[in-house]
Amino acid sequence: MQPTVGVLLRRCAVWTVGTGGKNLYRGCGSKEWLMLRQLHRLVQPTLGNRNKTLHPCSQFATLASKAKKEKQKNAAAEKAAAGQPSSASDEPKGQPEFIDHRIKIYDELMAQYREELEKKEKSPIKVTLPDGKQVDGLSWQTTPYEVAKGISQGLADNTVIARVNNELWDLDRPLEGDCKLQLLKFDDPDAQAVFWHSSAHILGEAMEKRYCGHLCYGPPIDNGFYYDMFLEGSGISNQDYGALEAEVKKIVKEKQPFERLEMKKADLLRMFEYNQFKVRILNEKVTTDTTTVYRCGPLIDLCRGPHVRNTGKVKALKVVKNSATYWEGKADAETLQRVYGISFPDPKQLKEWEKIQEEAAKRDHRKLGKEQELFFFHELSPGSCFFQPKGAHIYNTLMDFIRREYRKRGFQEVISPNIYNAKLWQTSGHWQHYAENMFSFESEKETFALKPMNCPGHCLIFDHRNRSWRELPLRMADFGVLHRNELSGALTGLTRVRRFQQDDAHIFCMPEQIREEITGCLDFLRHVYTVFGFTFNLVLSTRPEKYLGEIEVWNEAEKALAESLDKFGEPWKENPGDGAFYGPKIDITIMDALKRNHQCATIQLDFQLPIRFNLNYIDDSGEKKRPVIIHRAVLGSVERMIAILTENYAGKWPFWLSPRQVMVVPVGPAYDEYADNVRQRLHEAGFMVEADLDAGDTMNKKIRNAQLAQFNFILVVGEKERNSETVNVRTRDNKVHGEVSVDDLVAKLSKLRDEFARGEDQF
């Protein structure tokens, strides 16, 4: 069957650099070949140099695009007539021609690399394991996998990735010299990230096979991974998931090895010339002469790695959702199709994950926030939350909790402006790197912006008069409203917003005060997280390769942080090289009831902001000295913390934080007045209390309604209670405490509130 003119046009449209027409004419019969040559000659003037990719705006590309769209339109119409949905992948497209082009270049360069590797001198090396044991090996030959296998086959099979001298390293990549070696399993966070990164490549390979589109970014994320793909004129739907997963299973079954190859930038530009997005990455992001690619099967992608040994390590992979997004998050850029996935080395882990997701859906803060009338969002102010009275109670209770701790711990609260001249952000350095994430406007020929953070304003407060060493440490706290210009597509409930508040504080101190201040910050966050019922992990992130300041100052600061962590007494780990360029930091993650990790607290040393604002204090000898700033938050964004707490408690708020603490239920209308009297007394005592005086409901229904609404306590009152000025107490879990006087009730509830009781069992 001869192809149509539209097919021929589309073949011409995929003319690629260096093919010399070979790919273009592959598979053509003689008549087809002649027709294709005639078409090619017709558009040759538009092509210019035939060894360049056809310009998308050319007459030829326009004709090809029209033919393609016409075909898609006809196919969609046929499906619509048959009552079937249309998507990007009604059937596999077959292997795109750029794959052969890519593989050819890769194979040539990989052969050269292997020849060079064979020529390298194999010298004896010592590999030191975490327990201090040393293993003999040969440079440029011995691999981490061989070392693991030498210990046990089980260890080798269960190891996801190696860490060599604190650098993540492919298991099959030869060691280059004496080194320290760690073998990481899936339970290690770094190993999980590598595992999910490799899974993204597997998904990317399946997407290329299925859609023939151009891959963009495919990173691991906190709970899985995604891959972005550019598809012209079509999209991806959830009906594609089954076909994608079937393709993934084939890839996994083949146990395709992950291969690493370092390539020159010029070769990479030639390899990825078909993909405008990879070309942009190479031209705009890659500043070195060489970088690496990884291959699994037909997929070859720009990637720093490392990866698992082969695709067979991924025993379970599920496509979980898809969405449209913009290239690099820019609303004026190309629209991409994003496919998300999750994967595990054991199918049982996937089943456990699915159960957790079911529970997470029930606990979703957006769902519970609506059901409990806590908050809502409106299209007229996207990303800015409307907190209703009960939600505002939670919000204010959290801030009051932190304020009480501030008074105990020597923090002074300040109020700073919401709007600043852009000159402030230019001084701080944020304008150069963060301007596009700020809401800015012109006024009287000057540029102003809503503040996205408090620290520059606090520097102005510190600097508005001379400071003495006797004033330090100066602990400055601020609940000021912050705004960040998040893309509308990235907004997600309370976890990603445009308007928010933080329990933000900045400690201005002398270098010798760092240890004590860090210890105080750690104690602060432990107290708060203990009240919430969270466990937490601590990681010290140290000096990166590119840093500002003197190395002696960095070394002393890192030593101070490490000593503070040791003194704190909780387990902690070091993450070398992951600090900010302006100072080392302690990363704190909390774990919720669903075993999910969230980073909320911040403890960050900053040597650079005091320099940028020329901050000084007078020391005890009368000399000017530079202070250090400690950026510190415990809740982080109050909005995000409310989302985390809502899902952690599944809407069953602890009494001290609950927006529905007490419901008073009369046994009948005759006791409404007494019920309302009890309500008033509890209200005056500061509790969130209501009385159900609806004559249309029975007492039992009122009790049940109160329990479903998550009132912590239900007080039933009737003749006996009215005569004795008592109430009959039961909990939302239907535990009956019996008759209690109103005065005793107020005392008991006050104790629960003031001691931050998480359960009613402490009544």
Secondary structure, DSSP 8 states (H G I E B T S, - for coil): ----HHHHHHHHHT--TT-TTHHHHTT--HHHHHHHHHHHHHHHHHH-STTS---TTSHHHHHHHHHHHHHHHHHHHHHHHTT----TTSS-----HHHHHHHHHHHHHHHHHHHHHHHS---EEEEE-TTS-EEEEETTT--HHHHHHHH-HHHHHH--EEEETTEEE-TTS---SSEEEEEE-TTSHHHHHHHHHHHHHHHHHHHHHHH--EE----EETTEEEEEEE-TT----GGGHHHHHHHHHHHHHTT-B-EEEEEEHHHHHHHTTT-HHHHHHHHHT--SSEEEEEEETTEEEE------SBGGG--EEEEEEEEEEEGGG-TTS-EEEEEEEEEESSHHHHHHHHHHHHHHHHH-HHHHHHHTT-EE--TTSTT--EE-HHHHHHHHHHHHHHHHHHHHHT-EE----SEEEHHHHHHHTHHHHHGGGS-EEEETTEEEEE-S-SHHHHHHHHHTS--BGGG-SEEEEE--EEE----GGG-BTTTB-SEEEB-EEEEEE-GGGHHHHHHHHHHHHHHHHHHHT-EEEEEEE---SS--S-HHHHHHHHHHHHHHHHHH-S-EEEETT-SBTTB-EEEEEEE-TTS-EEEEEEEEEESHHHHHTT--EE-TTS-EE--EEEEEESS-BHHHHHHHHHHHHTT---TTT-S--EEEEESSGGGHHHHHHHHHHHHHTT--EEE---TTS-HHHHHHHHHHTT-SEEEEE-HHHHHHTEEEEEETT--EEEEEEHHHHHHHHHHHHHTT-SSGGG-
